[in-house]
Structures are given as structure tokens and as C-alpha cells.
């Protein structure tokens, strides 16, 4: 799965409001069929996805968060995705976000069902239960990305245990790094004080997350500023790798920096995550 710095969630019932060109500034628009849709209107939301034209909207990438397969609505969501051949409004669905999973077997059920489409979307799994935290490494091994669901995980506990939440974040980020897939942080519920959002973004980045969800367009620019890995950073990662391989030493100080295997490995991982096409081309030369 490509690394997306900013993911803007919007209720599927508001699909028409984002169908205009230039409306979505985030790296990905994620249509939500789960928490943001009242149980009595989920069928309406699915019908709207099947009837709205998104061609010409300029949406950079499209995701869909479905309901859990443990519910009738989750079954209907997957049935709808298959019936639409994993296309919404005429454009392909890039990623399906799956909630309320416990282990890798849950992910494989979704993957099996989505294989019935002509171009199966990737799968990003939510780590938002105690079971999924404990099984994060195995879940990452069969997923294309991981998302942190702090609100649901907190609901699984007796209290908002900050120590356990930090433990969950660490397990998620380590699992994502181990299997070289993106790690997406939970959304911020702060809609007005963008300094708070910026602080949350920096903390998530420092914990190892590679992107963050937004629930309002005003959060997108702050998230993008924190998580976007630009051309200059990518060029520096490439330089680290190239300079290390051009020196005859296993450890060297070059251009006022240390060149050693751990730093080279990190640079390679960042390139694989943020510029996989360039890495693939380099290997084929």
C-alpha cells in the first residue's frame, strides 16, 4: 500500500459534496459506512455510492471504511462493493478499511471476498481492540496497512489507560515497520485549535506513524505538513544509500554525517515506503 500522509474521512451520505473538482486536498478520501452513518441510513448510503458520479472529481485516491462482517450491514457493504466491481462513482476503489478485527484470519476473509472483483482493492486493518493489539504483528503480515482506532480501543477498556494506549501504538508501529506497510494514526477530535492538532501529529510521527486521519478539511493541511515526505527528504535518503555503497568502509564519516548499516537500512525502508516505484526501477537496472 502506498503511504498516504493525510486521509480525509467523510460520511458516505455526503458523497455528493466532495464530487466537485479540487474539493479534496487530502492524499486520500475515505468514504465511511461505519460510525458516521446511523444504522437506519446505511442502506441509503450504499445506494448513494452506487448512483453518484465521481468521474472528473479529481479525487487523488479513494478508500472505503466498511462495517464489520460480524453484522448484517457489514455483509451488505461487501456485497455492494462486489456488485460495483470495487468501483464507486466510476472510479476504482484503492483501499478498503476494515474495522473490529481480532486476528489475521479476519483479514483473509475480506481478502477472499474482495478477490471476486476484477481489480481487488488493498486492505488496511484497524487495530482497535485488545485482541488486535496482541495480534498486531500477525495482522500486519496479511494487511497492506494498519490504522489505529483509539476511540474503539478505549471503549474496550475500563478507563482511558494512557500507558496501555502507548503500548498499543508501539505494537502497531513496530508491526507495520516489520512488514513494511504504512501506519495511520487515529483522527483528532480537535476541530478548532490547530496547534493541538499539530502537536498530536508530531507525537504520532515520532511514535512511528506514517500518516494521520482527518475528520474535517481544516485538519488536512496540518497533517500533510507533518507527515509528507518531500523530494528533498527522499533525495537525502537516496544519497545516504548511494554514498554508503560507494565507500569501501562499513562505517564512515562523510559530509559531516555517519554512514553505517543501521542508518542505511532506515533510508532504504523510507524509500521503499514513500518511493516504491523508484526503488523498483533501481533494482531492475
C-alpha positions in Angstrom: 0.0 0.0 0.0 1.3 3.4 -0.9 2.0 5.7 2.1 -0.7 8.4 2.4 0.2 11.4 4.7 -3.4 12.6 5.0 -6.6 10.7 4.8 -9.9 12.7 5.0 -12.9 10.7 6.2 -16.4 11.8 5.2 -19.7 10.1 5.7 -20.8 8.2 2.5 -24.1 10.1 2.7 -22.2 13.3 2.0 -20.6 11.9 -1.2 -22.1 14.5 -3.5 -20.5 17.3 -1.5 -17.0 16.1 -2.4 -17.7 15.2 -6.0 -16.6 18.7 -7.3 -13.1 19.1 -8.8 -10.5 20.3 -6.3 -12.7 19.7 -3.3 -10.5 17.1 -1.7 -7.0 18.3 -0.7 -6.0 15.2 1.2 -4.0 12.4 -0.3 -7.0 10.1 0.1 -10.7 10.5 0.5 -12.1 7.7 2.7 -15.9 7.3 2.5 -17.3 6.0 5.7 -20.1 3.5 6.0 -19.4 2.7 9.7 -19.5 5.0 12.7 -20.6 8.2 10.9 -23.7 6.6 9.4 -26.8 6.0 11.5 -27.9 2.3 11.4 -31.2 3.3 9.9 -29.5 5.0 6.9 -26.7 2.6 6.0 -28.7 1.1 3.1 -29.3 4.7 1.8 -25.6 5.3 1.9 -24.8 2.2 -0.1 -27.4 3.2 -2.7 -25.9 6.7 -2.9 -22.4 5.2 -3.6 -23.9 3.2 -6.5 -25.6 6.2 -8.1 -23.2 9.1 -7.7 -20.8 10.0 -10.5 -17.3 10.8 -9.3 -15.6 11.0 -12.6 -14.0 14.4 -13.0 -13.9 15.0 -9.3 -10.1 14.8 -9.2 -10.1 12.6 -6.1 -6.4 11.6 -5.7 -7.2 8.2 -4.1 -10.3 6.6 -2.8 -10.9 4.5 0.3 -13.9 3.0 1.9 -14.4 2.0 5.6 -17.0 -0.7 5.8 -18.9 -2.2 8.7 -17.6 -5.3 10.4 -18.6 -8.6 8.7 -19.9 -9.7 12.1 -23.0 -7.5 11.3 -25.6 -7.7 8.6 -24.6 -4.2 7.4 -21.0 -5.4 7.0 -22.2 -8.3 4.8 -24.2 -5.9 2.7 -21.3 -3.5 2.4 -19.1 -6.2 0.9 -21.9 -7.4 -1.3 -22.3 -3.8 -2.6 -18.5 -3.5 -3.2 -18.5 -6.7 -5.2 -21.6 -5.7 -7.2 -19.9 -2.4 -8.1 -16.8 -4.3 -9.0 -14.8 -2.3 -6.5 -15.6 1.0 -8.3 -17.5 3.9 -6.7 -19.0 6.6 -8.9 -17.0 5.3 -11.9 -13.5 5.4 -10.2 -11.6 2.5 -8.7 -11.6 1.8 -5.0 -8.0 1.8 -3.9 -8.3 0.7 -0.3 -10.9 -1.0 1.9 -10.6 -0.1 5.6 -11.8 -3.0 7.8 -12.8 -2.4 11.5 -13.3 -4.6 14.6 -11.0 -7.4 13.6 -9.3 -9.7 16.1 -6.6 -11.6 14.1 -5.2 -12.3 10.7 -8.0 -14.8 9.8 -10.5 -12.0 9.8 -8.4 -10.1 7.2 -8.1 -13.1 5.0 -11.9 -13.4 4.8 -12.2 -9.9 3.5 -9.4 -10.6 1.0 -11.1 -13.7 -0.2 -14.4 -11.8 -0.8 -12.7 -8.9 -2.5 -10.9 -11.2 -4.8 -14.2 -11.6 -6.6 -13.7 -8.1 -8.1 -11.7 -7.5 -11.3 -9.1 -5.3 -9.5 -9.2 -6.1 -5.8 -8.5 -3.1 -3.6 -5.9 -3.2 -0.9 -6.8 -3.8 2.7 -6.0 -1.6 5.7 -6.8 -3.1 9.0 -7.9 -1.2 12.1 -6.1 -2.0 15.3 -8.8 -1.0 17.8 -9.4 -3.9 20.2 -7.4 -5.6 22.8 -7.2 -8.8 20.7 -6.0 -6.9 17.6 -3.3 -5.1 19.7 -2.0 -8.5 20.9 -2.1 -9.9 17.3 -0.8 -6.8 15.6 2.3 -8.5 14.1 0.2 -11.3 12.5 -2.4 -8.9 11.3 0.3 -6.7 9.6 1.6 -9.7 7.8 -1.6 -10.1 5.8 -2.6 -6.4 5.5 -1.5 -3.6 3.2 -1.6 -1.1 6.0 -2.6 -0.6 9.6 -4.8 2.1 11.2 -5.1 3.0 14.9 -8.6 3.2 16.3 -8.1 4.9 19.7 -11.8 5.6 20.5 -12.8 2.0 20.0 -9.8 0.6 21.8 -10.6 2.9 24.8 -14.2 1.5 24.8 -12.6 -1.9 25.2 -11.0 -0.8 28.5 -12.4 0.2 31.9 -10.7 3.5 31.6 -8.6 5.6 29.1 -5.4 4.0 30.2 -2.6 6.1 28.7 0.0 3.5 29.4 -1.9 0.8 27.5 -2.7 3.2 24.6 1.1 3.9 24.3 1.7 0.2 24.3 -0.9 -0.3 21.6 0.7 2.4 19.4 4.1 0.9 19.9 2.9 -2.5 18.9 1.1 -1.2 15.8 4.0 0.9 14.6 6.5 -1.9 15.2 4.3 -4.4 13.4 3.9 -2.0 10.4 7.6 -1.4 10.2 8.4 -5.1 10.4 6.2 -5.8 7.4 6.9 -2.5 5.7 3.3 -1.3 5.5 2.0 2.2 6.4 0.9 3.0 9.9 -2.0 5.5 10.0 -2.8 7.3 13.3 -6.3 7.8 14.7 -8.1 11.0 13.8 -8.1 14.1 16.0 -11.4 15.3 17.5 -10.0 18.8 17.9 -11.6 20.9 15.2 -10.7 24.5 16.2 -7.2 24.6 17.9 -4.9 23.6 15.1 -1.9 23.9 17.4 -3.3 21.0 19.3 -3.7 19.0 16.1 -0.1 19.9 15.1 1.2 18.6 18.5 -0.8 15.4 18.1 0.7 15.0 14.6 4.2 15.4 15.8 3.7 13.0 18.6 2.3 10.4 16.2 5.1 10.9 13.7 7.7 10.5 16.5 6.0 7.3 17.6 6.4 5.8 14.1 3.2 6.6 12.3 3.5 7.5 8.7 0.2 9.3 8.3 -2.9 10.5 10.1 -6.7 10.5 9.5 -8.7 13.8 9.4 -12.4 14.2 10.1 -12.6 17.8 8.9 -10.9 19.5 5.9 -9.3 22.2 8.1 -7.2 19.5 9.7 -5.7 18.3 6.4 -3.0 20.9 5.8 -1.6 20.5 9.4 -1.4 16.7 8.9 0.1 17.0 5.5 2.8 19.4 6.7 3.8 17.0 9.4 3.7 13.7 7.5 4.5 14.4 3.9 8.0 13.2 2.9 9.0 15.6 0.2 11.6 15.4 -2.7 14.4 16.9 -0.6 14.0 14.2 2.1 13.8 11.4 -0.4 16.9 12.8 -2.2 18.7 12.7 1.2 17.7 9.1 1.8 18.9 8.1 -1.7 22.2 10.0 -1.0 22.7 8.0 2.2 22.3 4.7 0.4 24.4 5.7 -2.6 27.2 7.3 -0.6 27.5 4.3 1.7 27.7 1.8 -1.2 30.4 4.0 -2.8 32.7 3.9 0.2 34.9 0.8 0.9 34.3 1.1 4.6 31.5 -0.4 6.7 31.5 2.6 8.9 32.4 6.1 7.7 32.0 9.8 8.4 31.1 11.5 5.1 29.8 15.0 4.5 29.5 15.6 8.3 27.3 12.6 8.7 27.8 9.0 9.8 27.3 6.3 7.2 26.7 2.9 8.9 24.4 -0.1 8.2 21.6 0.9 10.6 21.2 4.4 9.0 21.4 2.9 5.5 18.7 0.3 6.4 16.4 3.1 7.7 17.0 5.1 4.5 16.1 2.1 2.4 13.0 1.5 4.4 11.8 5.0 4.0 12.4 4.9 0.2 10.5 1.6 0.0 7.6 3.2 1.8 7.5 6.6 0.2 9.0 6.0 -3.2 8.4 2.3 -4.0 8.4 2.9 -7.8 11.9 4.4 -7.7 13.2 1.5 -5.6 11.7 -1.0 -8.0 13.2 0.7 -11.1 16.6 0.8 -9.4 16.5 -2.9 -8.8 15.7 -3.7 -12.4 18.6 -1.6 -13.8 
